[in-house]
Amino acid sequence: MEGASVYKGPLTKNRKPRTDAIRNRERVLEAAKAVFSQGGPEASLEAVARHAGVGIGTLYRHFPTREALYEAVYRREVDQLVELAGQLETQKTPVEGLRRWMQAGVEFMATKKGMAAALALAAHSSSELVVYSIDRLTGALGQLLQRAAATGELRSDIDAEDLLRTLVGMCYAQDGPGWQAKVLRLVDIFVDGLRRRPNGRRNQRLGSSAKDR
């Protein structure tokens, strides 16, 4: 029994640091997202540490290089977008679910733009990062598109990868203060433009028939 008590002691003591380490890592990632999405010279690792409420040494213990932190933030954002797609399938109507996902995609692109240079280096050194993000994001977006098309609310000839590239293009075409608000407005217009309009098509056919007479 004495041996058992000696054995249990270190295990109990080791649990708290592991929990704290996980918590600190999540705090750093969440802070990095907030700081990097703002971009500019203030988006430093020191600013991330301050925002997270941890020391710079703690940050470096989890992420030894700037690129390692950027890649971790990027992967976390991709995973969260994939999870959001699943949630929206049960919480929103199909078209509104697609709209909400694309709005979240704008937030993701804001973070990505804030660390574009480092991500380019990470992607160059690891093609797996590019494949990982494209496959998972197009898969999640494809599910939302199929659901909306199945109800007849949305056109059925939309490709998920094309739509994702459109979203990326809209984000990178805008710059300067307030660019996210401009893109969110474009997202609303774009999603509304993807809706099926059977009445309009019928009117076009009727108009064509009249001309033929």
Backbone as a printed PyTorch tensor [residue, N CA C, xyz], in Angstrom:
tensor([[[  0.8280,  -1.2130,   0.0000],
         [  0.0000,   0.0000,   0.0000],
         [  0.8550,   1.2520,   0.0000]],

        [[  1.9920,   1.1920,   0.7170],
         [  2.8610,   2.3620,   0.7350],
         [  3.4040,   2.6500,  -0.6540]],

        [[  3.7650,   1.5330,  -1.3540],
         [  4.2690,   1.7400,  -2.7140],
         [  3.2180,   2.3650,  -3.6000]],

        [[  1.9530,   1.9490,  -3.4050],
         [  0.8860,   2.5030,  -4.2350],
         [  0.7060,   3.9830,  -3.9700]],

        [[  0.8040,   4.4050,  -2.6930],
         [  0.6120,   5.8210,  -2.3890],
         [  1.7480,   6.6550,  -2.9580]],

        [[  2.9690,   6.1220,  -2.9250],
         [  4.0990,   6.8510,  -3.5090],
         [  3.9240,   6.9770,  -5.0050]],

        [[  3.3910,   5.9650,  -5.6240],
         [  3.2020,   5.9600,  -7.0790],
         [  2.1260,   6.9370,  -7.5220]],

        [[  1.0490,   7.0550,  -6.7260],
         [ -0.0560,   7.9350,  -7.1170],
         [  0.2930,   9.4100,  -6.9580]],

        [[  1.1800,   9.7270,  -6.0410],
         [  1.4980,  11.1220,  -5.7760],
         [  1.9620,  11.8680,  -7.0110]],

        [[  3.0070,  11.4020,  -7.7350],
         [  3.4920,  12.1150,  -8.9150],
         [  2.4500,  12.2380, -10.0040]],

        [[  1.5950,  11.1980, -10.1610],
         [  0.5660,  11.2750, -11.1930],
         [ -0.3950,  12.4170, -10.9000]],

        [[ -0.7860,  12.5590,  -9.6420],
         [ -1.6940,  13.6440,  -9.2710],
         [ -1.0560,  15.0000,  -9.5100]],

        [[  0.2240,  15.1180,  -9.1780],
         [  0.9180,  16.3870,  -9.3600],
         [  1.1120,  16.7260, -10.8270]],

        [[  1.2210,  15.6910, -11.6860],
         [  1.4940,  15.9390, -13.1050],
         [  0.2510,  16.3410, -13.8900]],

        [[ -0.9240,  16.1050, -13.3340],
         [ -2.1360,  16.4040, -14.0890],
         [ -2.3300,  17.9090, -14.2970]],

        [[ -2.0740,  18.6920, -13.2760],
         [ -2.3370,  20.1260, -13.3670],
         [ -1.4870,  20.8370, -14.4140]],

        [[ -0.1560,  20.5740, -14.4610],
         [  0.6380,  21.2160, -15.5160],
         [  0.1560,  20.8700, -16.9100]],

        [[ -0.2700,  19.6170, -17.1160],
         [ -0.7550,  19.2400, -18.4430],
         [ -2.0160,  20.0220, -18.7930]],

        [[ -2.9140,  20.1590, -17.8280],
         [ -4.1370,  20.9240, -18.0610],
         [ -3.8110,  22.3920, -18.3250]],

        [[ -2.9170,  22.9460, -17.5370],
         [ -2.5170,  24.3390, -17.7270],
         [ -1.8430,  24.5430, -19.0770]],

        [[ -1.0350,  23.5750, -19.4820],
         [ -0.3400,  23.6950, -20.7580],
         [ -1.3330,  23.7200, -21.9080]],

        [[ -2.3330,  22.8500, -21.8520],
         [ -3.3580,  22.8280, -22.9050],
         [ -4.1230,  24.1470, -22.9220]],

        [[ -4.4650,  24.6290, -21.7290],
         [ -5.2080,  25.8840, -21.6320],
         [ -4.3780,  27.0490, -22.1820]],

        [[ -3.1030,  27.0880, -21.8280],
         [ -2.2330,  28.1620, -22.3100],
         [ -2.0840,  28.1140, -23.8210]],

        [[ -1.9800,  26.9130, -24.3540],
         [ -1.8390,  26.7800, -25.8030],
         [ -3.0720,  27.3300, -26.5160]],

        [[ -4.2710,  26.9960, -25.9990],
         [ -5.4990,  27.4920, -26.6000],
         [ -5.6050,  29.0100, -26.4760]],

        [[ -5.1770,  29.5370, -25.3430],
         [ -5.2030,  30.9910, -25.1570],
         [ -4.2800,  31.6860, -26.1520]],

        [[ -3.1210,  31.0980, -26.3850],
         [ -2.1880,  31.6800, -27.3550],
         [ -2.7770,  31.6390, -28.7660]],

        [[ -3.3880,  30.5270, -29.1350],
         [ -3.9650,  30.4040, -30.4690],
         [ -5.1220,  31.3870, -30.6710]],

        [[ -5.9650,  31.5310, -29.6510],
         [ -7.0870,  32.4640, -29.7540],
         [ -6.5810,  33.9020, -29.8270]],

        [[ -5.5650,  34.2150, -29.0360],
         [ -4.9770,  35.5520, -29.0680],
         [ -4.3120,  35.8190, -30.4050]],

        [[ -3.6270,  34.8250, -30.9380],
         [ -2.9560,  34.9820, -32.2290],
         [ -3.9610,  35.2680, -33.3320]],

        [[ -5.0950,  34.5930, -33.2810],
         [ -6.1390,  34.8570, -34.2730],
         [ -6.5860,  36.3160, -34.2100]],

        [[ -6.8270,  36.8190, -33.0050],
         [ -7.2850,  38.2040, -32.8340],
         [ -6.2260,  39.1970, -33.2870]],

        [[ -4.9690,  38.9460, -32.9300],
         [ -3.8870,  39.8820, -33.2600],
         [ -3.5670,  39.8450, -34.7440]],

        [[ -3.4510,  38.6480, -35.3070],
         [ -3.0680,  38.5280, -36.7110],
         [ -4.1570,  39.0430, -37.6500]],

        [[ -5.4240,  38.9310, -37.2460],
         [ -6.5090,  39.4030, -38.1080],
         [ -6.4720,  40.9150, -38.2890]],

        [[ -5.8370,  41.6100, -37.3420],
         [ -5.6980,  43.0590, -37.4560],
         [ -4.5500,  43.4310, -38.3760]],

        [[ -3.5470,  42.5430, -38.4680],
         [ -2.4140,  42.7930, -39.3580],
         [ -1.5730,  43.9680, -38.8960]],

        [[ -0.6630,  44.4230, -39.7600],
         [  0.1470,  45.5900, -39.4780],
         [  1.3110,  45.2910, -38.5520]],

        [[  2.0890,  46.3050, -38.2220],
         [  3.2870,  46.1320, -37.3950],
         [  2.9910,  45.7020, -35.9680]],

        [[  1.7620,  45.8930, -35.5130],
         [  1.4060,  45.5030, -34.1520],
         [  1.1930,  44.0000, -34.0100]],

        [[  1.1310,  43.2890, -35.1330],
         [  0.8750,  41.8460, -35.0880],
         [  2.1680,  41.0860, -34.8270]],

        [[  2.7380,  41.2730, -33.6540],
         [  3.9960,  40.6330, -33.2820],
         [  3.7280,  39.4930, -32.3050]],

        [[  4.7250,  38.6450, -32.1130],
         [  4.5770,  37.5640, -31.1450],
         [  4.4630,  38.1040, -29.7290]],

        [[  5.1440,  39.2130, -29.4540],
         [  5.0320,  39.8410, -28.1450],
         [  3.6000,  40.3140, -27.9020]],

        [[  2.9610,  40.8550, -28.9490],
         [  1.5700,  41.2980, -28.8240],
         [  0.6510,  40.1080, -28.5790]],

        [[  0.9410,  38.9890, -29.2260],
         [  0.1440,  37.7790, -29.0130],
         [  0.2610,  37.3200, -27.5630]],

        [[  1.4850,  37.3000, -27.0520],
         [  1.6990,  36.8710, -25.6670],
         [  0.9540,  37.7840, -24.6910]],

        [[  1.0320,  39.0960, -24.9100],
         [  0.3230,  40.0350, -24.0320],
         [ -1.1730,  39.8070, -24.0990]],

        [[ -1.6890,  39.6350, -25.3070],
         [ -3.1240,  39.4290, -25.4860],
         [ -3.5850,  38.1440, -24.8090]],

        [[ -2.7320,  37.1280, -24.8280],
         [ -3.0760,  35.8400, -24.2170],
         [ -2.8760,  35.8450, -22.7160]],

        [[ -2.1410,  36.8490, -22.1930],
         [ -1.8640,  36.9070, -20.7670],
         [ -0.8170,  35.9060, -20.3190]],

        [[  0.1200,  35.5880, -21.2230],
         [  1.2020,  34.6630, -20.8800],
         [  2.5350,  35.3330, -21.1900]],

        [[  3.5990,  34.7750, -20.6600],
         [  4.9250,  35.2920, -20.9580],
         [  5.3950,  34.8400, -22.3270]],

        [[  6.3250,  35.5750, -22.9080],
         [  6.8320,  35.2150, -24.2290],
         [  7.5100,  33.8510, -24.1930]],

        [[  8.0890,  33.4940, -23.0330],
         [  8.7140,  32.1790, -22.8940],
         [  7.6930,  31.0570, -23.0260]],

        [[  6.5020,  31.2690, -22.4610],
         [  5.4290,  30.2690, -22.5820],
         [  5.0250,  30.0950, -24.0340]],

        [[  4.9180,  31.2100, -24.7470],
         [  4.5640,  31.1370, -26.1640],
         [  5.5880,  30.3080, -26.9300]],

        [[  6.8710,  30.5940, -26.6940],
         [  7.9210,  29.8940, -27.4380],
         [  8.0220,  28.4230, -27.0470]],

        [[  7.6110,  28.0680, -25.8460],
         [  7.6240,  26.6560, -25.4630],
         [  6.6200,  25.8590, -26.2900]],

        [[  5.5000,  26.4920, -26.5960],
         [  4.4840,  25.8190, -27.4110],
         [  4.7820,  25.9460, -28.9030]],

        [[  5.2980,  27.1000, -29.2980],
         [  5.5400,  27.3780, -30.7150],
         [  6.9450,  27.9670, -30.8550]],

        [[  7.9430,  27.1350, -31.1260],
         [  9.3400,  27.5980, -31.1330],
         [  9.6780,  28.5930, -32.2290]],

        [[  8.8640,  28.6460, -33.2910],
         [  9.1100,  29.6050, -34.3720],
         [  7.8190,  30.3340, -34.7170]],

        [[  7.9700,  31.4760, -35.3670],
         [  6.8060,  32.2320, -35.8340],
         [  5.9740,  31.4000, -36.8040]],

        [[  6.6650,  30.6980, -37.7030],
         [  5.9600,  29.8750, -38.7000],
         [  5.1540,  28.7670, -38.0350]],

        [[  5.6990,  28.1880, -36.9570],
         [  4.9830,  27.1260, -36.2600],
         [  3.6760,  27.6520, -35.6540]],

        [[  3.7040,  28.8570, -35.1110],
         [  2.4920,  29.4590, -34.5570],
         [  1.4970,  29.7600, -35.6640]],

        [[  1.9760,  30.3430, -36.7500],
         [  1.0860,  30.6710, -37.8640],
         [  0.4000,  29.4230, -38.4100]],

        [[  1.1840,  28.3670, -38.5830],
         [  0.6040,  27.1450, -39.1360],
         [ -0.4180,  26.5430, -38.1800]],

        [[ -0.1460,  26.5960, -36.8750],
         [ -1.0860,  26.0610, -35.8880],
         [ -2.3950,  26.8550, -35.8920]],

        [[ -2.2940,  28.1830, -35.9800],
         [ -3.4920,  29.0230, -36.0520],
         [ -4.2910,  28.6900, -37.3050]],

        [[ -3.5840,  28.5430, -38.4110],
         [ -4.2260,  28.2560, -39.6930],
         [ -4.9880,  26.9280, -39.6420]],

        [[ -4.3260,  25.8870, -39.1420],
         [ -4.9700,  24.5810, -39.0660],
         [ -6.1800,  24.6270, -38.1210]],

        [[ -6.0470,  25.3430, -37.0370],
         [ -7.1580,  25.4710, -36.0840],
         [ -8.3500,  26.1640, -36.7280]],

        [[ -8.0820,  27.2010, -37.5060],
         [ -9.1630,  27.9120, -38.1840],
         [ -9.8600,  27.0120, -39.2060]],

        [[ -9.0710,  26.2370, -39.9360],
         [ -9.6470,  25.3040, -40.9110],
         [-10.5390,  24.2910, -40.2030]],

        [[-10.0450,  23.7210, -39.1120],
         [-10.8280,  22.7360, -38.3630],
         [-12.1300,  23.3370, -37.8410]],

        [[-12.0740,  24.5780, -37.3790],
         [-13.2770,  25.2200, -36.8530],
         [-14.3030,  25.4930, -37.9560]],

        [[-13.8300,  25.8290, -39.1390],
         [-14.7540,  26.0350, -40.2550],
         [-15.4350,  24.7270, -40.6520]],

        [[-14.6860,  23.6450, -40.6140],
         [-15.2640,  22.3360, -40.9290],
         [-16.3160,  21.9690, -39.8790]],

        [[-16.0150,  22.1940, -38.6220],
         [-16.9730,  21.9190, -37.5500],
         [-18.2200,  22.7940, -37.6930]],

        [[-18.0230,  24.0520, -38.0670],
         [-19.1500,  24.9700, -38.2320],
         [-20.0980,  24.4840, -39.3140]],

        [[-19.5510,  23.9450, -40.3920],
         [-20.4010,  23.4370, -41.4770],
         [-21.3320,  22.3540, -40.9580]],

        [[-20.8240,  21.4710, -40.1160],
         [-21.6670,  20.4320, -39.5470],
         [-22.7420,  20.9890, -38.6350]],

        [[-22.3990,  22.0010, -37.8560],
         [-23.3710,  22.6220, -36.9540],
         [-24.4740,  23.3230, -37.7340]],

        [[-24.1070,  23.9900, -38.8090],
         [-25.0700,  24.7650, -39.5820],
         [-26.0730,  23.8780, -40.3080]],

        [[-25.7200,  22.6300, -40.5320],
         [-26.6440,  21.7190, -41.2090],
         [-27.8820,  21.4390, -40.3670]],

        [[-27.7760,  21.6420, -39.0690],
         [-28.9110,  21.3760, -38.1800],
         [-29.4920,  22.6510, -37.5640]],

        [[-28.7630,  23.7570, -37.6220],
         [-29.1920,  24.9660, -36.9290],
         [-29.7360,  26.0480, -37.8560]],

        [[-29.4360,  25.9630, -39.1350],
         [-29.8480,  27.0150, -40.0650],
         [-30.5430,  26.4090, -41.2770]],

        [[-31.3650,  27.2290, -41.9580],
         [-31.9010,  26.7970, -43.2330],
         [-30.7340,  26.6810, -44.2170]],

        [[-30.8790,  25.8930, -45.2940],
         [-29.7400,  25.6300, -46.1820],
         [-29.0340,  26.8750, -46.7070]],

        [[-29.7800,  27.8290, -47.2430],
         [-29.1480,  29.0190, -47.8190],
         [-28.5350,  29.8790, -46.7240]],

        [[-29.2250,  30.0210, -45.6060],
         [-28.6790,  30.8190, -44.5090],
         [-27.4530,  30.1450, -43.8930]],

        [[-27.4580,  28.8180, -43.8980],
         [-26.2830,  28.1010, -43.4280],
         [-25.0790,  28.3860, -44.3040]],

        [[-25.2900,  28.3880, -45.6130],
         [-24.2090,  28.7100, -46.5480],
         [-23.7270,  30.1380, -46.3410]],

        [[-24.6670,  31.0550, -46.1570],
         [-24.3120,  32.4560, -45.9390],
         [-23.4780,  32.6220, -44.6650]],

        [[-23.9030,  31.9620, -43.5780],
         [-23.1620,  32.0740, -42.3200],
         [-21.7620,  31.4860, -42.4530]],

        [[-21.6310,  30.3900, -43.1760],
         [-20.3170,  29.7670, -43.3370],
         [-19.3820,  30.6780, -44.1230]],

        [[-19.9050,  31.3190, -45.1540],
         [-19.0690,  32.2200, -45.9420],
         [-18.6850,  33.4550, -45.1330]],

        [[-19.5840,  33.9130, -44.2720],
         [-19.2440,  35.0270, -43.3850],
         [-18.1040,  34.6310, -42.4430]],

        [[-18.1690,  33.4170, -41.9160],
         [-17.0770,  32.9190, -41.0760],
         [-15.8020,  32.7770, -41.9020]],

        [[-15.9630,  32.4440, -43.1760],
         [-14.8140,  32.3420, -44.0540],
         [-14.1000,  33.6780, -44.2300]],

        [[-14.8440,  34.7750, -44.1900],
         [-14.2320,  36.1060, -44.2730],
         [-13.3640,  36.3510, -43.0450]],

        [[-13.8440,  35.9460, -41.8720],
         [-13.0440,  36.0770, -40.6510],
         [-11.7660,  35.2480, -40.7630]],

        [[-11.8930,  34.0570, -41.3190],
         [-10.7300,  33.1930, -41.5180],
         [ -9.7260,  33.8500, -42.4550]],

        [[-10.2090,  34.4650, -43.5320],
         [ -9.3210,  35.1020, -44.4900],
         [ -8.6480,  36.3260, -43.8800]],

        [[ -9.3320,  36.9980, -42.9540],
         [ -8.7190,  38.1490, -42.2770],
         [ -7.4960,  37.6910, -41.4830]],

        [[ -7.6220,  36.5640, -40.7830],
         [ -6.4860,  36.0180, -40.0420],
         [ -5.3880,  35.5910, -41.0060]],

        [[ -5.7790,  34.9490, -42.0900],
         [ -4.8100,  34.4540, -43.0670],
         [ -4.0450,  35.6090, -43.7190]],

        [[ -4.7420,  36.6920, -44.0210],
         [ -4.0680,  37.8470, -44.6340],
         [ -3.0430,  38.4520, -43.6800]],

        [[ -3.3290,  38.3880, -42.3820],
         [ -2.4240,  38.9550, -41.3940],
         [ -1.1400,  38.1710, -41.2180]],

        [[ -1.1110,  36.9550, -41.7380],
         [  0.1090,  36.1480, -41.6220],
         [  0.4500,  35.4950, -42.9570]],

        [[  0.1600,  36.2040, -44.0390],
         [  0.3210,  35.6570, -45.3810],
         [  1.7570,  35.2620, -45.6890]],

        [[  2.7110,  36.1070, -45.3310],
         [  4.1060,  35.8350, -45.6740],
         [  4.6050,  34.5590, -45.0110]],

        [[  4.3380,  34.4270, -43.7140],
         [  4.8020,  33.2400, -43.0000],
         [  4.0790,  31.9910, -43.4800]],

        [[  2.8000,  32.1150, -43.7860],
         [  2.0660,  30.9670, -44.2930],
         [  2.5890,  30.5380, -45.6530]],

        [[  3.0030,  31.5040, -46.4580],
         [  3.5700,  31.1730, -47.7670],
         [  4.8340,  30.3390, -47.5830]],

        [[  5.6410,  30.6880, -46.5920],
         [  6.8540,  29.9130, -46.3170],
         [  6.4970,  28.5110, -45.8310]],

        [[  5.5070,  28.4390, -44.9510],
         [  5.1000,  27.1370, -44.4250],
         [  4.5150,  26.2590, -45.5240]],

        [[  3.7120,  26.8560, -46.3910],
         [  3.1020,  26.0990, -47.4810],
         [  4.1580,  25.6450, -48.4750]],

        [[  5.1640,  26.5020, -48.6930],
         [  6.2350,  26.1470, -49.6250],
         [  7.0360,  24.9560, -49.1160]],

        [[  7.2390,  24.9060, -47.8090],
         [  8.0180,  23.8150, -47.2320],
         [  7.1820,  22.5620, -47.0000]],

        [[  5.8670,  22.6990, -46.9960],
         [  4.9900,  21.5480, -46.7490],
         [  3.7420,  21.6480, -47.6250]],

        [[  3.7540,  20.9210, -48.7340],
         [  2.5810,  20.9330, -49.6100],
         [  1.3920,  20.2920, -48.9150]],

        [[  1.6450,  19.4940, -47.8730],
         [  0.5670,  18.8500, -47.1230],
         [ -0.3510,  19.8750, -46.4930]],

        [[  0.1860,  21.0330, -46.0980],
         [ -0.6300,  22.0880, -45.4930],
         [ -1.6470,  22.6120, -46.4940]],

        [[ -1.2260,  22.7840, -47.7360],
         [ -2.1260,  23.2730, -48.7780],
         [ -3.2160,  22.2480, -49.0690]],

        [[ -2.8140,  21.0000, -49.2450],
         [ -3.7770,  19.9410, -49.5340],
         [ -4.7560,  19.7820, -48.3790]],

        [[ -4.2340,  19.8490, -47.1580],
         [ -5.0550,  19.7120, -45.9560],
         [ -6.1710,  20.7450, -45.9370]],

        [[ -5.8230,  21.9950, -46.1990],
         [ -6.8170,  23.0680, -46.1070],
         [ -7.8110,  23.0110, -47.2490]],

        [[ -7.3370,  22.8130, -48.4770],
         [ -8.2310,  22.8050, -49.6380],
         [ -9.2140,  21.6490, -49.5550]],

        [[ -8.7140,  20.4660, -49.2420],
         [ -9.5850,  19.2930, -49.1810],
         [-10.6620,  19.4500, -48.1130]],

        [[-10.2730,  19.8970, -46.9300],
         [-11.2320,  19.9890, -45.8320],
         [-12.2410,  21.1130, -46.0450]],

        [[-11.7910,  22.2520, -46.5550],
         [-12.7020,  23.3790, -46.7500],
         [-13.6640,  23.1340, -47.9090]],

        [[-13.1710,  22.5960, -49.0070],
         [-14.0750,  22.3080, -50.1300],
         [-15.0520,  21.2010, -49.7630]],

        [[-14.6070,  20.2470, -48.9440],
         [-15.5190,  19.1940, -48.5040],
         [-16.6400,  19.7520, -47.6450]],

        [[-16.2970,  20.6260, -46.7060],
         [-17.3080,  21.2290, -45.8320],
         [-18.2640,  22.1130, -46.6250]],

        [[-17.7140,  22.9160, -47.5160],
         [-18.5420,  23.8050, -48.3250],
         [-19.4170,  23.0010, -49.2740]],

        [[-18.8720,  21.9130, -49.8100],
         [-19.6490,  21.0690, -50.7160],
         [-20.8770,  20.4860, -50.0480]],

        [[-20.7660,  20.1120, -48.7810],
         [-21.9130,  19.5790, -48.0570],
         [-23.0200,  20.6170, -47.9310]],

        [[-22.6340,  21.8550, -47.6220],
         [-23.6350,  22.9220, -47.5020],
         [-24.2880,  23.2140, -48.8450]],

        [[-23.5110,  23.1980, -49.9120],
         [-24.0490,  23.4540, -51.2430],
         [-25.0310,  22.3590, -51.6520]],

        [[-24.6700,  21.1050, -51.4140],
         [-25.5400,  19.9880, -51.7790],
         [-26.8560,  20.0570, -51.0230]],

        [[-26.7830,  20.4090, -49.7660],
         [-28.0020,  20.5110, -48.9540],
         [-28.9150,  21.5980, -49.4880]],

        [[-28.3330,  22.7510, -49.8380],
         [-29.1440,  23.8540, -50.3560],
         [-29.7100,  23.5240, -51.7310]],

        [[-28.9230,  22.8450, -52.5670],
         [-29.3940,  22.4880, -53.9060],
         [-30.4900,  21.4380, -53.8340]],

        [[-30.3940,  20.5190, -52.8640],
         [-31.3800,  19.4460, -52.7340],
         [-32.7650,  19.9870, -52.3950]],

        [[-32.8240,  21.1220, -51.7260],
         [-34.1150,  21.7190, -51.3780],
         [-34.6920,  22.5420, -52.5290]],

        [[-33.8900,  22.7500, -53.5650],
         [-34.3420,  23.5630, -54.6910],
         [-34.1510,  25.0540, -54.4770]],

        [[-33.5470,  25.4420, -53.3420],
         [-33.3560,  26.8640, -53.0560],
         [-32.1570,  27.4520, -53.7950]],

        [[-31.2040,  26.5900, -54.1380],
         [-29.9550,  27.0620, -54.7210],
         [-29.6940,  26.3280, -56.0280]],

        [[-28.9920,  26.9820, -56.9250],
         [-28.5890,  26.3470, -58.1740],
         [-27.7720,  25.0960, -57.8780]],

        [[-27.9120,  24.0940, -58.7320],
         [-27.2290,  22.8210, -58.5030],
         [-25.9270,  22.6990, -59.3010]],

        [[-25.5660,  23.7250, -60.0470],
         [-24.3690,  23.6430, -60.9000],
         [-23.1980,  24.4360, -60.3210]],

        [[-23.1680,  24.5820, -58.9860],
         [-22.1130,  25.3640, -58.3370],
         [-21.0460,  24.4150, -57.8110]],

        [[-19.8090,  24.6730, -58.1370],
         [-18.6910,  23.8620, -57.6770],
         [-18.1210,  24.4540, -56.3950]],

        [[-17.8980,  23.5990, -55.3870],
         [-17.4280,  24.0810, -54.0820],
         [-16.0680,  24.7620, -54.1820]],

        [[-15.1670,  24.2080, -54.9790],
         [-13.8390,  24.8150, -55.0900],
         [-13.9180,  26.1710, -55.7800]],

        [[-14.7690,  26.2870, -56.7910],
         [-14.9450,  27.5790, -57.4650],
         [-15.4990,  28.6220, -56.4940]],

        [[-16.4520,  28.2090, -55.6700],
         [-17.0480,  29.1390, -54.7110],
         [-16.0230,  29.5590, -53.6580]],

        [[-15.1960,  28.6200, -53.2350],
         [-14.1520,  28.9500, -52.2610],
         [-13.1490,  29.9350, -52.8610]],

        [[-12.7750,  29.7150, -54.1130],
         [-11.8400,  30.6360, -54.7810],
         [-12.4650,  32.0190, -54.9520]],

        [[-13.7690,  32.0530, -55.1820],
         [-14.4720,  33.3370, -55.2970],
         [-14.4060,  34.1000, -53.9800]],

        [[-14.6190,  33.3800, -52.8770],
         [-14.5550,  34.0120, -51.5590],
         [-13.1520,  34.5540, -51.2850]],

        [[-12.1360,  33.7630, -51.6030],
         [-10.7570,  34.2030, -51.4180],
         [-10.4720,  35.4350, -52.2680]],

        [[-10.9440,  35.4030, -53.5180],
         [-10.7260,  36.5340, -54.4070],
         [-11.3750,  37.8130, -53.9070]],

        [[-12.5880,  37.6960, -53.3680],
         [-13.2680,  38.8760, -52.8400],
         [-12.5000,  39.4720, -51.6620]],

        [[-11.9300,  38.5970, -50.8390],
         [-11.1870,  39.0790, -49.6660],
         [ -9.8830,  39.7610, -50.0650]],

        [[ -9.1780,  39.1950, -51.0200],
         [ -7.8960,  39.7680, -51.4100],
         [ -8.0470,  40.9650, -52.3480]],

        [[ -9.2230,  41.1360, -52.9270],
         [ -9.4500,  42.2990, -53.7830],
         [ -9.6910,  43.5510, -52.9620]],

        [[-10.0240,  43.3760, -51.6820],
         [-10.2920,  44.4990, -50.7890],
         [ -9.1130,  44.6830, -49.8330]],

        [[ -8.8330,  45.9320, -49.4920],
         [ -7.7600,  46.2190, -48.5590],
         [ -8.0810,  47.5150, -47.8100]],

        [[ -7.2910,  47.7960, -46.8110],
         [ -7.4940,  49.0230, -46.0560],
         [ -8.5120,  48.8450, -44.9540]],

        [[ -8.7150,  49.8680, -44.1430],
         [ -9.6620,  49.8130, -43.0250],
         [-11.0790,  49.4950, -43.5050]],

        [[-11.7510,  48.6420, -42.7750],
         [-13.1410,  48.3290, -43.0870],
         [-13.3430,  47.3750, -44.2450]],

        [[-12.2900,  46.7120, -44.6930],
         [-12.4460,  45.8370, -45.8650],
         [-13.3600,  44.6510, -45.5710]],

        [[-13.3740,  44.1700, -44.3200],
         [-14.2160,  43.0200, -44.0100],
         [-15.6980,  43.3410, -44.1800]],

        [[-16.1010,  44.5280, -43.7640],
         [-17.5040,  44.9210, -43.9010],
         [-17.9150,  44.9660, -45.3730]],

        [[-17.0060,  45.4270, -46.2240],
         [-17.2910,  45.4780, -47.6540],
         [-17.4610,  44.0760, -48.2340]],

        [[-16.5920,  43.1550, -47.8100],
         [-16.6750,  41.7890, -48.3250],
         [-17.9360,  41.0950, -47.8070]],

        [[-18.3000,  41.3330, -46.5600],
         [-19.5150,  40.7250, -46.0180],
         [-20.7420,  41.1710, -46.7990]],

        [[-20.7390,  42.4240, -47.2300],
         [-21.8500,  42.9070, -48.0670],
         [-21.8430,  42.1870, -49.4150]],

        [[-20.6590,  41.9880, -49.9740],
         [-20.5540,  41.2690, -51.2490],
         [-21.0060,  39.8140, -51.0910]],

        [[-20.7040,  39.2140, -49.9510],
         [-21.1290,  37.8430, -49.7010],
         [-22.6500,  37.7520, -49.7140]],

        [[-23.3280,  38.7090, -49.0820],
         [-24.7910,  38.7280, -49.0820],
         [-25.3310,  38.7990, -50.5100]],

        [[-24.7670,  39.6990, -51.2940],
         [-25.2180,  39.8660, -52.6870],
         [-24.9620,  38.5970, -53.4830]],

        [[-23.7860,  38.0030, -53.2770],
         [-23.3880,  36.8250, -54.0360],
         [-24.2830,  35.6330, -53.7100]],

        [[-24.5280,  35.3990, -52.4250],
         [-25.3700,  34.2650, -52.0270],
         [-26.7850,  34.4410, -52.5520]],

        [[-27.3130,  35.6510, -52.4690],
         [-28.6560,  35.8990, -53.0070],
         [-28.6980,  35.6490, -54.5090]],

        [[-27.5940,  35.9260, -55.1870],
         [-27.5340,  35.6910, -56.6300],
         [-27.4830,  34.2270, -57.0060]],

        [[-27.1430,  33.3590, -56.0570],
         [-27.0850,  31.9200, -56.3260],
         [-28.4430,  31.2410, -56.1740]],

        [[-29.4230,  31.9570, -55.6690],
         [-30.7410,  31.3590, -55.4740],
         [-31.3940,  31.0280, -56.8170]],

        [[-32.1790,  29.9830, -56.8070],
         [-32.9620,  29.6290, -58.0060],
         [-34.1540,  30.5750, -58.1080]],

        [[-34.4440,  31.0090, -59.3270],
         [-35.5860,  31.8980, -59.5640],
         [-36.4470,  31.3370, -60.6880]],

        [[-37.2420,  30.3260, -60.3630],
         [-38.0570,  29.6810, -61.4050],
         [-39.0410,  30.6240, -62.0680]],

        [[-39.5910,  31.5900, -61.3330],
         [-40.5440,  32.5210, -61.9450],
         [-39.8750,  33.3580, -63.0120]],

        [[-38.6430,  33.7950, -62.7090],
         [-37.9180,  34.5820, -63.6890],
         [-37.6440,  33.7930, -64.9440]],

        [[-37.3030,  32.5150, -64.7960],
         [-37.0340,  31.6790, -65.9550],
         [-38.2920,  31.4800, -66.7810]],

        [[-39.4400,  31.3040, -66.0590],
         [-40.6830,  31.1160, -66.7940],
         [-41.0180,  32.3620, -67.5960]],

        [[-40.7830,  33.5350, -66.9920],
         [-41.0520,  34.7760, -67.7060],
         [-40.1740,  34.9180, -68.9350]],

        [[-38.9260,  34.4670, -68.8140],
         [-38.0270,  34.5420, -69.9590],
         [-38.5350,  33.6420, -71.0800]],

        [[-39.0230,  32.4370, -70.7180],
         [-39.5320,  31.5250, -71.7390],
         [-40.7660,  32.1070, -72.4010]],

        [[-41.6250,  32.7250, -71.5900],
         [-42.8340,  33.3200, -72.1610],
         [-42.4810,  34.4480, -73.1120]],

        [[-41.4610,  35.2300, -72.7140],
         [-41.0360,  36.3210, -73.5670],
         [-40.4840,  35.8000, -74.8870]],

        [[-39.7470,  34.7110, -74.8250],
         [-39.1910,  34.1310, -76.0410],
         [-40.2940,  33.6070, -76.9470]],

        [[-41.3230,  32.9900, -76.3170],
         [-42.4370,  32.4740, -77.1150],
         [-43.1700,  33.5900, -77.8190]],

        [[-43.3330,  34.7070, -77.1320],
         [-44.0320,  35.8460, -77.7510],
         [-43.2680,  36.3590, -78.9500]],

        [[-41.9570,  36.3870, -78.8350],
         [-41.1420,  36.8760, -79.9520],
         [-41.2480,  35.9370, -81.1490]],

        [[-41.3240,  34.6120, -80.8620],
         [-41.3940,  33.6430, -81.9450],
         [-42.6750,  33.7990, -82.7510]],

        [[-43.7280,  34.2680, -82.0640],
         [-44.9780,  34.4710, -82.7960],
         [-44.8690,  35.6690, -83.7180]]])
